[in-house]
Every structure is written in structure tokens, then in C-alpha cells.
Amino acid sequence: MNSKRRTKSLLTNLALLAGSLTVSFLLLEQGYRVFLFGWDSWSISQVNSLHGIGVSGMLRASEHKELVYELQPNLDTHFKLTPFVTNSQGLRDQEYSLSKPPNTYRIAMVGDSFTLPSGVAIEEAFHTRLEDRLNRESAGQRFEILNFGVGGYSLRQYVGVIEEKCSLYEPDLILIGYCARNDHKHPVWQYKRKWVKKPVEAAFFDSFAWLGLQQARVTKGHRHPPDLAITRKLGRKHKKYLNEYLDKLVRYSEAQAIPIAVVLLDVYWYEVPFLERRLQEIGFGYLNASLSFRGRDARDYILFPLDTHPNSAANAIFAEEIYTFLIERFEIGLDGGQATSP
């Protein structure tokens, strides 16, 4: 009899312990979510928007072989806690006519998630801020900056976008948002099989506290000093890949008489000597916007600790740097000057 009571008491205590641990974990999880996302942490739909773009349901297979996939047109949803809308052509931008209006200078902005930009409201994106400022300060000429950014795109896809989509809109200048973290890598695997849309993942059921602990363990003692550049040294394979697609861009630029420039976007200070040297040799404009973050704490310019995409404050700095770059390199400015040839 005593043995049965002891067993029952033990099971009761274990159940209480398990319940206490579960409640404690749930409180820890929700507390960390509030720290990361504020009031949005209480919204299931908002938290579910914190997935990667590949499992967001916002993509579709592209009819253009080199693009592989693209954003769906006419989206009206949320992505990484921010409203996300695409136009009838699948651009995260307003509607633009294919034919360029009179007295209009068009810039096509091509890139990946930093150009999209992920987790930043479109009115706070660097290309929107830049377009607004150019129009506000121009002397009569109108400026349009068309956003062709798609999360996960590579240099090869940038070239495909320029050839297949940008040309339709008669751009006067093409800006490529270069990501030093991965744009030197050739995603050959994407072209070996047919792209298939992945099921949408519900991020609400992820443990952000566990992800935070994992990140803390990985990055412990490895925070990069803000006054030291991350020098990206490229191997032979990466150099060959960059040369191949930079040569394609040169041929396109010369054939279409459209200047091209590259802007390195990041909140960490990157240096890519090979890229800079090659762009100088082929005559493309180059702006390393990551230099603006030298000596700054990158944690102030990312979406949140688990997502290092540039935030709104970083986009404001990008817009300022690119504005100056356009005036100085391409003579675009208050007098409505035209871009010079590459």
C-alpha cells in the first residue's frame, strides 16, 4: 500500500515538475518574442510572416530560364512583420508603364533580399527614399527608380533580370545591389532541377528562444570589431564566376548604351578587392556603402538579433550614400543631368 502511495506521489511530483518547466519555457519564449518583436509577438499572423522567402508562398516558377523563380504579382500580405505588396508585374513597387514618360530619368535597381529589402516597409526602403529625394530636389525632371529586387537572387539572376525584365522599361541607368556575403557564389544547383514551390512554413511554432541560444553559442567571442573590414578573398572558382557574368554585363551595357553601377550593401564593413579592381577595369561605377558603417555597432542597423538584414536606419544611410554617388559619378542631380557612359 505504501509502495502504491509513493509511486503515486512520485508521478504527481513529476507531473508538477513537467508542468512547471513547460510554463517556465512558454514564459521565457514569449518574453524573448516580446523583446524581439514588441506587440507583433502577440499576433499569430505577424509571427508567421517571419519565415524565409523560399517558404513564404510569395514565389512562383519563372518563365525565364535564368531567373528560376520570381515574386508573384499582385501580392498583398506581410513579410518579416512589414506589409508586402507587389504590382501586376511582380515587382515590390508601384505600377510603372513599360514606355518611359517624357522628361523622366529611370533607374533600374536589381538585387537580392538587401535590395528587396526584407523586413523594411517599402516607403522606408533606400530606393524609395532616394527616388523621393531626387524628385523633391530636381529642377523639373522626374525620376523613377524601379525595384527589381528578389530575395535569394544571385549575380547570375541579376544578369537575367536585366536582360529579360529591365530592358522592357527603358532604363537610363542600372544599379546592382551586391551582397558580399554570397554574391560571389554560383548557385549551380538551382539550374539542375525544376524549381518547385515549397510549402509555407508557420514560424509561430518555432522556438525563437532556442534559436537565440544557438546563435549566442555560435557567435560567443566572435563579434566582428566595427573598425575592422571583413575582407572577402575569392578563390579561383569564384573569380571565374564573377568574370563570366561581369563580362555579360559589359556586353549588355555596350549593346544597349546603358551605364551600369554596382553598390555593395551591408551593415558590416566589407572589402572585396577583386570585385573593386574588376569593376574599375571594365569602367563600371562602384560604391561600397558598407564603408559608412565603419566604427558603428552593426546591431543598431539589423532587423533584430536573429536576422541581420539591414533595417530602416541602415536603408536611410544607403539612400544618402547612393544619392551622393549618383551626383558625383553620373552627374544626376538638381539640374536633371544625364548619366555618363560607362
C-alpha positions, 0 to 999 in steps of 0.5 A, a space after each residue: 500500500 505504501 509502495 502504491 502511495 509513493 509511486 503515486 506521489 512520485 508521478 504527481 511530483 513529476 507531473 508538477 515538475 513537467 508542468 512547471 518547466 513547460 510554463 517556465 519555457 512558454 514564459 521565457 519564449 514569449 518574453 524573448 518574442 516580446 523583446 524581439 518583436 514588441 506587440 507583433 509577438 502577440 499576433 499569430 499572423 505577424 509571427 508567421 510572416 517571419 519565415 524565409 522567402 523560399 517558404 513564404 508562398 510569395 514565389 512562383 516558377 519563372 518563365 525565364 530560364 535564368 531567373 528560376 523563380 520570381 515574386 508573384 504579382 499582385 501580392 498583398 500580405 506581410 513579410 518579416 512583420 512589414 506589409 508586402 505588396 507587389 504590382 501586376 508585374 511582380 515587382 515590390 513597387 508601384 505600377 510603372 508603364 513599360 514606355 518611359 514618360 517624357 522628361 523622366 530619368 529611370 533607374 533600374 535597381 536589381 538585387 537580392 533580399 538587401 535590395 528587396 529589402 526584407 523586413 523594411 516597409 517599402 516607403 522606408 526602403 533606400 530606393 524609395 527614399 532616394 527616388 523621393 529625394 531626387 524628385 523633391 530636389 530636381 529642377 523639373 525632371 522626374 525620376 523613377 527608380 524601379 525595384 527589381 529586387 528578389 530575395 535569394 537572387 544571385 549575380 547570375 539572376 541579376 544578369 537575367 533580370 536585366 536582360 529579360 525584365 529591365 530592358 522592357 522599361 527603358 532604363 537610363 541607368 542600372 544599379 546592382 545591389 551586391 551582397 558580399 556575403 554570397 554574391 560571389 557564389 554560383 548557385 549551380 544547383 538551382 539550374 539542375 532541377 525544376 524549381 518547385 514551390 515549397 510549402 509555407 512554413 508557420 514560424 509561430 511554432 518555432 522556438 525563437 528562444 532556442 534559436 537565440 541560444 544557438 546563435 549566442 553559442 555560435 557567435 560567443 567571442 566572435 563579434 566582428 570589431 566595427 573598425 575592422 573590414 571583413 575582407 572577402 578573398 575569392 578563390 579561383 572558382 569564384 573569380 571565374 564566376 564573377 568574370 563570366 557574368 561581369 563580362 555579360 554585363 559589359 556586353 549588355 551595357 555596350 549593346 544597349 548604351 546603358 551605364 551600369 553601377 554596382 553598390 555593395 550593401 551591408 551593415 558590416 564593413 566589407 572589402 572585396 578587392 577583386 570585385 573593386 579592381 574588376 569593376 574599375 577595369 571594365 569602367 563600371 561605377 562602384 560604391 561600397 556603402 558598407 564603408 559608412 558603417 565603419 566604427 558603428 555597432 552593426 546591431 543598431 542597423 539589423 532587423 533584430 538579433 536573429 536576422 541581420 538584414 539591414 533595417 530602416 536606419 541602415 536603408 536611410 544611410 544607403 539612400 544618402 550614400 547612393 544619392 551622393 554617388 549618383 551626383 558625383 559619378 553620373 552627374 544626376 542631380 538638381 539640374 536633371 543631368 544625364 548619366 555618363 557612359 560607362 
